[in-house]
Amino acid sequence: MLHPAAKGQRGGQSIVKLVFDVEDVEAFCRRCAENGLEFGALHQADGYVFANAKDPCQNSISVSSRAFRKS
């Protein structure tokens, strides 16, 4: 998914955030940490979980289980 970036973004900054669909966000973040990519806190949303990080080029990224939530 592509989500609009925060309204406070300044010119020259990314205007989108890449969001990757992951069924088990907690396990994915744990595996990433073992390989040097640290995600922030897990956030509980409306029936799904997500976490944010910066890729090696400092672009905002996120992993989310939103696509897998039960309707």
Helices and strands as residue ranges (DSSP letters): E 2-4, E 16-21, H 25-34, E 43-44, E 49-54, E 60-64, G 66-68
